[in-house]
């Protein structure tokens, strides 16, 4: 039997705690009891590995899901998904969702008084290649108000959902845009205590992925947890 | 080196746009094993239903094998059981799904773990997902399960589903985010 290698624990401050009172929704929903550390078992180091047919090959392009083109600034969002040892996460499912260019989600609970775009749904998915690379075409999402505190506005962001190879590597996060003045005031962004860790949520403008006369480009690299160096690390 | 792992951020209130496409409430379809229906509610610290949560289930097949390369031999199954489900809560905070009861998966010392479902919980207000497990009632292996063993005895029952009705095929299991019967969540 193989020795059970678990996944590394995050460095202090590199991940948010569940409770962050400035993010008001966390107050009634974050557990109050400490999490319980458990031994590594097969149940944590396995996880769903989706076949590539799960996602349509067209689902990476959020600007081609309707009759016409969505309004807004067309952008490519691309990057590489690796683990903490730099190994590419190959052929893994990446799901994204976002607001339209006006800052409105196609969702019944979004009451923001901004227009919906009949040519934009805001959902996309793709698989990484054998080098861990992915690419989406979309429009830059707008900021929107969210009532967490007086005059609260979320910075522009795209939600990302990744599985990686195991239950323990599951990650849902948000990609932000460089230079967004709203980041300074956003409690969700600031829920990550360590500043360097927080900055890893901000994409970079990527000249190389721009397309002349077509689209600007942003790069967002993602790092999933790496394997423990020793068996049974707790 | 690429540096430490990317921080988690909440799924927010509008995740259904990007995640609903893979909702799957019947994991059992086409697979061999004992079918069970599981239902329950997700409740917040005030006992209020959480209408905007999703549960993700990961589990082994009836023989205790995960459909994953890490589990040697698991790919040689004529009727593979994928073992993944994504289930949203409704306006009353309720969820329900059907699956097969997994067999015992071996644990770190080679001894069997009790049959269980791995469960990730996502919702607005959670900056990162919660990891928990659901175990089955009246299961002799619960007494020696390596994960249940590290949970204080007084809290173990939060992880074990309850049988409802006279047959064993309908189970109830709730997720309580806070309070005296707060569900046990794991650092794993």
Interface residues (C-beta under 8 A of the other chain):
Chain A: X1 X2 X4 X6 X8 X9 X10 X11 X14 X15 X16 X17 X18 X20 X23 X25 X26 X27 X28 X29 X30 X31 X32 X33 X35 X36 X37 X38 X39 X40 X41 X42 X43 X44 X45 X46 X47 X48 X49 X54 X82 X83 X84 X85 X86 X95 X96 X97 X98 X99 X105 X106 X107 X109 X110 X121 X122 X123 X124 X125 X159 X161 X165 X166 X167 X168 X170 X171 X172 X173 X174 X188 X189 X191 X192 X197 X198 X200 X201 X221 X222 X223 X224 X225 X226 X232
Chain B: X1 X2 X3 X4 X5 X6 X7 X8 X9 X10 X11 X12 X13 X14 X15 X16 X17 X18 X19 X21 X22 X44 X45 X46 X48 X50 X52 X56 X58 X60 X66 X67 X68 X69 X70 X71 X72 X82 X83 X84 X105 X106 X107 X108 X110 X113 X116 X118 X120 X122 X123 X124 X125 X126 X127 X128 X129 X130 X131 X133 X146 X147 X150 X151 X155 X177 X178 X182 X183 X184 X185 X186 X187 X188
